[in-house]
Amino acid sequence: MKALEIPGPQRAVGTLRVEGNKNAALPMIAAALLTEEPVLLHGVPAILDVRNMLAIAQELGVRVLWQDEESVLLQADTLASSSPSPALCHALRTSLLFAGPLSVRTGEAHLPHPGGDVIGRRRIDPHLYGLERLGVDCLQKDGAYHFTRNPQGLRAAPLFLDEASVTATEHIMMTAVLAPGVTTLRNAACEPHVTQLAQLLNAMGADIQGVETNLLRIRGVERLHGAEFTILADHVNAASYLALAAATGGKVELTGNLLPHDFWCTKRVFQRLGAQLHLEPGRIALNQEEPLRVKPDLDNGMPTIADGPWPQFPSDMMSCLIVTASQAQGSVLFFEKMFESRLYFVDRLISMGANAVICDPHRVVVTGPSPLHAAELLSPDIRAGMALVIAACCASGTSLIRNADMIDRGYAHLAQSLRALNLRLQEKEL
């Protein structure tokens, strides 16, 4: 188990290039199975989840060739298996996304229940609903899922998701692009990574209309071909480093394949805490010269920061902003609507001296500024782990964050990135 030893308090200062979006790269790896031709992806983050997803693809017979540190060539001209190993599948939730492409190409897929962060119940019912309506039947037995393409083949269908699930939307898109007819998908997720997957599929010859909206019309085509695609920078990771800068009174400039409109909602949330983001194509800057101060509602009431489906504030940004709020003057209510276990990490923050009240599994009130002190902590998931890194940088004394491998699942070269922001830390093996 890897651990991070972080002395504090420290101030984040420097320039950092943000890596590609992991939640775009992962489904794109599964989508490469839909064609026998090469698919070249640029901006692929060098993180553990990507390595595990590529390892599953290789088990299935996909040829994987890294062109450089951030570009990978995938070619699924020969698929050798429809049953990836349970150990790899248990390591990440997006392993389920191989079910549709495998069923399309080989007629079947056998996958265990997917893994991933333990942040609450994460239903796969929308996946099964969509696949079955498109002609891929599913039998659940002994904790595994056995998918079989209907003997009559795939078929288009009108679909309505009972929740705007990101991975279900991606899964349905990947399957419907080769289903004859027109599939309509209502209440589809439209996060930036969903949009990028649709753009890749269209570059491969698919016909997906309504990209960036919650109504997709997918006209099935006979076949897909190879393509080359560049993944945008990870907007969630960017927000994490901005939260670090705001919490530590730092000055940080982020560069990379960044689009300003992906940060409009995020900018408003930072403004609520007294931090100003400066956005332009390929660059985001934050210089926290003044102390953070929560901006109350007009009636001087306590403001609420709530998450929701895009373009609302992303759930994955919630943990880091809670730490930032602990360093701001005033009180704010965080309302986590999507996952009932996301806020459990706040107990660890309270143990460091944060003035926070957990109202219920979905709501926490944070009042600051709180002087934090060092502690020995365990990273429970990717985003909470990064939040604890921020807390350690704010705290007096030296903190030890165990299970730091968990953070590596989502942040490429984390220690190197933190050092680029003039932060001191030590990596240890425990």
Disulfide bonds with the S-S distance in Angstrom:
none
